[in-house]
């Protein structure tokens, strides 16, 4: 009798678990808005794709683009940075990818446009969707600190794609070397919180990230980097669907690495323009003038840090 009773209890429990699982699946599907073309599950997160009246072949093209981009970001952060996000994928003329935009007004959403003549190769080389998905991992810190949000998305996009094997490492460093000078303060400009020009917002923010990356790795013997800080920030804040004070966000990141790199760098640069010696930084990292055609200097003082930045995260964990 006892065995029969236990069997009945087990069957009831299993039935309850099945009902709960079905309910969760139904809830995820119901969470997607009307006219959702396809619902994707990426590492436990739900992505609601809206593609309009796209043909089956175009839907498959966009599907592959989204899945690849989402996995790149999930690989960098350890998971996809939002439990549910709506992706509005519009069409435009041409064969390129247009600008994107992430919003958190009434639920998380990303809008992006792809040319009607875009190819699989063109979407494989795209940075826009990865950039916008990275935005989902940082809480709302206020318009005055938009440089942190855009700088992180700009910096992480290249690193994450290189780690995933979707972008050549030399190409990432070539873009950094070419574009980060646009993030330096011009005459008469203030600190990061006081200057909202395009160059300072995107590439000044990306330069802040690179400086923080190098500082964290120098202070920890290259055991951890900015990626560890950003993973902790996502886990403790919940990402773009929430609001947090920038000082709190940076404290969370620093606590994860056991440094004060993010906070100290912010205190130095928030109201005072910092003229970073980029030539010295590239020399110490071993980044040549043209990384696409010239070899990296593997004997440079910070060559090991440069290599670690774009190394797959799991391989670094295994070497600790």
C-alpha positions as CSV (number, residue, x, y, z in Angstrom):
1,X,0.0,0.0,0.0
2,X,2.7,2.4,0.9
3,X,4.4,1.7,-2.5
4,X,1.1,2.3,-4.3
5,X,0.5,5.5,-2.4
6,X,4.0,6.7,-3.2
7,X,3.5,5.9,-6.8
8,X,0.2,7.9,-6.9
9,X,2.0,10.9,-5.3
10,X,4.8,10.6,-7.8
11,X,2.4,10.6,-10.7
12,X,0.5,13.6,-9.3
13,X,3.8,15.5,-8.8
14,X,4.9,14.7,-12.4
15,X,1.6,15.9,-13.7
16,X,1.9,19.1,-11.8
17,X,5.5,19.6,-13.2
18,X,4.2,19.0,-16.7
19,X,1.4,21.5,-16.2
20,X,3.8,24.1,-14.9
21,X,6.1,23.6,-17.8
22,X,3.3,23.9,-20.3
23,X,2.1,27.0,-18.5
24,X,5.5,28.6,-18.7
25,X,5.8,27.7,-22.4
26,X,2.3,29.2,-23.0
27,X,3.2,32.3,-21.0
28,X,6.4,32.9,-23.1
29,X,4.4,32.6,-26.3
30,X,1.6,34.8,-25.0
31,X,4.2,37.4,-24.0
32,X,5.1,38.1,-27.7
33,X,3.0,40.8,-29.3
34,X,0.4,40.3,-32.0
35,X,1.8,39.8,-35.5
36,X,4.9,38.1,-34.2
37,X,6.4,36.2,-37.1
38,X,8.6,33.8,-35.2
39,X,9.4,33.1,-31.5
40,X,12.9,32.0,-30.7
41,X,14.3,30.6,-27.5
42,X,18.0,31.5,-26.9
43,X,19.4,30.0,-23.7
44,X,16.1,30.5,-21.8
45,X,15.3,33.9,-23.2
46,X,12.4,34.6,-25.6
47,X,13.0,36.6,-28.8
48,X,9.9,37.7,-30.6
49,X,10.7,38.4,-34.3
50,X,8.4,40.6,-36.3
51,X,9.3,40.5,-40.0
52,X,6.2,41.8,-41.7
53,X,5.2,40.1,-45.0
54,X,8.7,38.7,-45.7
55,X,9.0,35.7,-48.0
56,X,10.0,32.3,-46.5
57,X,13.6,32.7,-47.9
58,X,14.0,36.2,-46.4
59,X,12.6,35.0,-43.1
60,X,15.2,32.3,-43.0
61,X,17.9,34.8,-43.8
62,X,16.8,37.1,-40.9
63,X,16.3,34.1,-38.6
64,X,19.9,33.1,-39.1
65,X,21.1,36.7,-38.5
66,X,19.2,37.0,-35.2
67,X,20.2,33.6,-33.9
68,X,23.9,34.3,-34.6
69,X,23.8,37.8,-33.1
70,X,22.0,36.6,-30.0
71,X,24.4,33.7,-29.5
72,X,27.4,36.1,-29.8
73,X,26.0,38.3,-27.1
74,X,25.0,35.3,-24.9
75,X,28.5,33.9,-25.2
76,X,30.0,37.2,-24.0
77,X,27.7,37.7,-21.0
78,X,27.1,34.0,-20.1
79,X,23.5,34.3,-21.1
80,X,21.3,36.4,-23.3
81,X,20.8,39.7,-21.4
82,X,17.0,39.9,-21.4
83,X,14.3,37.4,-20.6
84,X,12.1,38.8,-23.4
85,X,12.8,41.2,-26.3
86,X,10.8,42.1,-29.4
87,X,12.8,42.5,-32.6
88,X,11.1,44.6,-35.3
89,X,13.0,43.8,-38.5
90,X,12.1,46.2,-41.2
91,X,13.0,46.2,-44.9
92,X,14.9,49.0,-46.7
93,X,16.3,49.6,-50.2
94,X,19.8,48.3,-51.0
95,X,22.0,45.4,-49.8
96,X,23.2,46.8,-46.5
97,X,22.0,47.0,-42.9
98,X,20.5,50.2,-41.6
99,X,20.8,51.7,-38.1
100,X,19.3,50.0,-35.1
101,X,17.7,51.2,-31.9
102,X,17.0,49.6,-28.5
103,X,14.2,50.9,-26.4
104,X,12.8,50.1,-22.9
105,X,9.7,52.3,-22.9
106,X,7.1,49.5,-22.6
107,X,9.1,46.4,-22.6
108,X,12.4,45.7,-24.3
109,X,12.5,46.1,-28.0
110,X,15.1,46.4,-30.8
111,X,14.3,47.9,-34.2
112,X,16.7,47.2,-37.1
113,X,16.5,47.4,-40.9
114,X,18.0,45.1,-43.5
115,X,18.2,45.8,-47.3
116,X,15.9,43.9,-49.6
117,X,19.0,42.7,-51.5
118,X,21.1,41.9,-48.4
119,X,22.9,38.6,-48.6
120,X,23.8,36.0,-45.9
121,X,27.4,37.1,-46.1
122,X,26.4,40.7,-45.6
123,X,24.4,39.8,-42.5
124,X,27.3,37.7,-41.2
125,X,29.5,40.8,-41.3
126,X,26.9,43.0,-39.6
127,X,27.7,44.7,-36.3
128,X,24.4,46.6,-35.8
129,X,22.3,43.8,-34.2
130,X,25.1,42.8,-31.8
131,X,25.6,46.4,-30.8
132,X,21.9,46.8,-30.0
133,X,21.7,43.5,-28.1
134,X,24.6,44.6,-26.0
135,X,22.5,47.6,-24.8
136,X,20.2,45.1,-23.1
137,X,22.9,44.2,-20.6
138,X,23.3,47.6,-19.0
139,X,20.7,49.2,-16.8
140,X,19.4,52.6,-17.7
141,X,21.9,55.1,-16.2
142,X,20.5,58.4,-17.5
143,X,21.0,60.5,-20.6
144,X,24.0,62.3,-19.1
145,X,25.9,58.9,-19.0
146,X,24.9,57.8,-22.5
147,X,28.6,57.6,-23.3
148,X,28.8,54.6,-21.1
149,X,25.9,52.8,-22.8
150,X,27.1,53.6,-26.3
151,X,30.7,53.1,-25.5
152,X,30.1,49.7,-24.0
153,X,28.0,48.6,-27.0
154,X,30.7,49.9,-29.4
155,X,33.6,48.2,-27.5
156,X,31.9,44.9,-26.6
157,X,30.5,44.4,-30.2
158,X,34.0,43.9,-31.5
159,X,35.4,41.9,-28.7
160,X,32.3,39.6,-28.5
161,X,32.3,38.9,-32.2
162,X,36.1,38.2,-32.1
163,X,35.6,35.8,-29.2
164,X,32.8,34.0,-31.1
165,X,34.9,33.7,-34.3
166,X,32.6,36.1,-36.2
167,X,35.2,38.8,-36.7
168,X,38.9,38.9,-37.4
169,X,40.9,40.0,-34.3
170,X,43.1,42.2,-36.5
171,X,40.0,44.0,-37.8
172,X,38.8,44.8,-34.3
173,X,42.1,46.4,-33.4
174,X,42.3,48.2,-36.7
175,X,39.0,49.8,-36.1
176,X,39.9,50.7,-32.5
177,X,43.2,52.2,-33.6
178,X,41.5,54.2,-36.4
179,X,38.4,55.3,-34.5
180,X,39.3,55.8,-30.9
181,X,41.1,59.1,-31.6
182,X,37.7,60.5,-32.4
183,X,36.8,59.9,-28.7
184,X,39.6,62.2,-27.4
185,X,38.5,65.6,-26.1
186,X,38.8,68.6,-28.3
187,X,39.8,72.0,-27.2
188,X,37.2,73.5,-24.9
189,X,35.3,70.3,-24.2
190,X,34.7,69.0,-20.7
191,X,34.6,65.6,-19.1
192,X,32.6,62.6,-20.3
193,X,29.5,63.7,-18.4
194,X,29.7,67.2,-20.0
195,X,30.3,66.4,-23.7
196,X,27.7,64.7,-25.8
197,X,29.2,64.9,-29.2
198,X,29.0,61.7,-31.4
199,X,32.8,61.0,-31.2
200,X,33.0,61.4,-27.4
201,X,29.8,59.4,-26.8
202,X,30.6,56.4,-28.9
203,X,34.4,56.3,-29.2
204,X,35.2,58.2,-26.1
205,X,33.0,55.7,-24.3
206,X,34.7,52.8,-26.0
207,X,38.1,54.2,-25.0
208,X,37.0,54.3,-21.4
209,X,36.1,50.6,-21.7
210,X,39.5,49.8,-23.2
211,X,41.3,51.7,-20.5
212,X,39.2,50.0,-17.8
213,X,39.9,46.6,-19.5
214,X,43.7,47.2,-19.4
215,X,43.6,48.5,-15.8
216,X,41.6,45.6,-14.5
217,X,43.9,43.1,-16.2
218,X,47.1,44.8,-15.0
219,X,45.7,44.9,-11.4
220,X,44.6,41.3,-11.4
221,X,47.6,39.7,-13.2
222,X,45.4,39.3,-16.3
223,X,43.2,36.8,-14.5
224,X,40.0,38.7,-15.2
225,X,38.9,41.7,-17.3
226,X,36.0,44.0,-18.2
227,X,33.9,41.0,-19.2
228,X,33.8,39.7,-15.6
229,X,32.7,43.1,-14.4
230,X,29.9,43.4,-17.1
231,X,28.6,39.9,-16.4
232,X,28.3,40.9,-12.7
233,X,26.5,44.1,-13.6
234,X,24.0,42.2,-15.7
235,X,23.3,39.7,-13.0
236,X,22.9,42.2,-10.2
237,X,20.9,44.9,-12.0
238,X,18.8,42.9,-14.5
239,X,20.0,45.0,-17.4
240,X,18.2,47.5,-19.6
241,X,14.7,47.0,-18.1
242,X,15.8,48.7,-14.9
243,X,17.3,52.0,-13.7
244,X,20.4,52.3,-11.6
245,X,22.8,55.0,-10.5
246,X,26.0,55.0,-12.5
247,X,28.1,54.9,-9.3
248,X,26.3,51.8,-8.1
249,X,26.7,50.1,-11.5
250,X,30.5,50.8,-11.5
251,X,30.8,49.6,-7.9
252,X,29.2,46.3,-8.8
253,X,31.6,45.8,-11.7
254,X,34.6,46.7,-9.5
255,X,33.5,44.3,-6.7
256,X,33.4,41.5,-9.2
257,X,37.0,42.1,-10.3
258,X,38.4,43.1,-6.8
259,X,39.6,46.4,-8.2
260,X,38.5,50.1,-8.4
261,X,39.3,50.4,-12.0
262,X,35.8,51.5,-13.3
263,X,35.1,53.9,-10.4
264,X,38.6,55.5,-10.4
265,X,38.6,56.0,-14.2
266,X,35.1,57.5,-14.0
267,X,36.1,59.9,-11.2
268,X,39.1,61.0,-13.3
269,X,37.1,61.6,-16.5
270,X,33.6,62.6,-15.6
271,X,34.2,66.3,-15.4
272,X,37.8,66.6,-16.5
273,X,38.8,65.9,-20.1
274,X,41.5,63.2,-20.3
275,X,44.1,63.4,-23.0
276,X,45.0,59.7,-23.4
277,X,48.3,59.0,-25.0
278,X,47.0,56.5,-27.6
279,X,50.3,56.0,-29.3
280,X,51.8,54.8,-26.0
281,X,48.8,52.6,-25.4
282,X,49.0,50.9,-28.8
283,X,52.8,50.4,-28.3
284,X,52.4,48.8,-24.9
285,X,49.6,46.5,-26.3
286,X,51.7,45.6,-29.3
287,X,49.1,46.9,-31.8
288,X,50.8,48.0,-35.1
289,X,49.9,51.0,-37.2
290,X,47.9,48.8,-39.6
291,X,46.9,45.6,-37.8
292,X,45.4,44.2,-41.1
293,X,48.7,44.2,-42.9
294,X,51.4,44.4,-40.2
295,X,52.2,41.8,-37.4
296,X,51.3,42.4,-33.8
297,X,54.3,42.7,-31.4
298,X,54.0,39.7,-29.1
299,X,56.9,40.9,-27.0
300,X,55.2,44.2,-26.1
301,X,54.7,44.8,-22.3
302,X,50.9,44.3,-22.5
303,X,50.8,41.8,-25.4
304,X,49.4,39.1,-23.1
305,X,46.6,41.4,-22.1
306,X,45.8,42.2,-25.7
307,X,45.6,38.5,-26.5
308,X,43.4,37.7,-23.5
309,X,40.8,40.4,-24.4
310,X,39.7,38.5,-27.5
311,X,40.4,35.0,-26.3
312,X,37.3,32.8,-25.8
313,X,36.0,33.2,-22.2
314,X,35.9,29.4,-21.5
315,X,39.5,28.8,-22.4
316,X,40.6,31.6,-20.0
317,X,38.5,30.1,-17.2
318,X,40.2,26.7,-17.8
319,X,43.6,28.3,-17.3
320,X,42.9,29.9,-14.0
